[in-house]
């Protein structure tokens, strides 16, 4: 009996060594199969791509992402895209410009988020008292047409009724990013121009000329603005109501902050009526970019992780669970949603504002 023990152990040892060699070779092969995709992204997606869970999920799918941040308009106009595998601006207009100019048939709308206004309960109450905002319980809606009338008339906060909480001599404006560089400001321009154009998407030079004086006021009166969508939101969080009574942001920014207990009781979301979606659209420039776009659009784990950063996507069930688990109060359905104008028309309006800056 004993004479069989040695050979049996030897066989087991050999099998173990072979298995270890096989697994090691398999792991090394998997490492070799991981490709690097280098791209340009909007700043609002930086934390998502830096998340270790996202890095691991992408690596599992054979991708390692290296990225640089830039404004969405900058991505479309200011870089040599031959040096990158993908672009991932925050909106469709910039993505479409890149896709069409480079003759690319495919793009990936990995996730989206509505444009919203970060504000404060005292500010919302003032606007409600003046018939501009409406209390929907735990959030507000803002009548963009009525708001634009205030801007057109040059109204200041001290001119409003029941303004005891904010009786300041500041122009009534919504703070935004730099419309010359950033998608969030471009989406604000798209939304405001639609309302100013009689609830019609701006399409012609005549319509552009008609709305531009008011559009210029919305942005030029703000003074210095940042290119990154993170900057005005960080000011809102850190500096309070005095600095930032109304700030145009992505809903995803507020939800992600609220889910991490970073929002105070006085902070409130206001949904523009109408509103507009910012569709975060990845344009692949190489096969590596295509692989990344497919993963972000279809991988269940990555879809869930995107939701944890406040984005909406095809996994509506998990988004509802995320909202419910974190006691977030947002509209169940957004109905009054418009589309932006074509890239060419939007670019024409941005250039007109740019000329005024210069």
RATAZI-V763355 format. One record per helix or strand of 3 or more residues. SS is the DSSP state (alpha for helix, beta for strand). FROM is the first residue (numbers start at 1). TO is the last residue. If there is no record, write none. Layout:
ss=SS from=FROM to=TO
ss=SS from=FROM to=TO
This chain:
ss=alpha from=2 to=33
ss=beta from=35 to=41
ss=alpha from=43 to=50
ss=alpha from=52 to=60
ss=beta from=63 to=69
ss=alpha from=72 to=77
ss=alpha from=81 to=83
ss=beta from=86 to=89
ss=alpha from=92 to=101
ss=beta from=108 to=120
ss=alpha from=121 to=129
ss=beta from=133 to=135
ss=beta from=140 to=143
ss=alpha from=144 to=152
ss=alpha from=157 to=159
ss=alpha from=164 to=166
ss=alpha from=183 to=196
ss=alpha from=205 to=220
ss=alpha from=229 to=239
ss=beta from=247 to=250
ss=alpha from=251 to=259
ss=beta from=267 to=273
ss=beta from=275 to=284
ss=alpha from=287 to=298
ss=alpha from=300 to=308
ss=alpha from=316 to=325
ss=alpha from=343 to=357
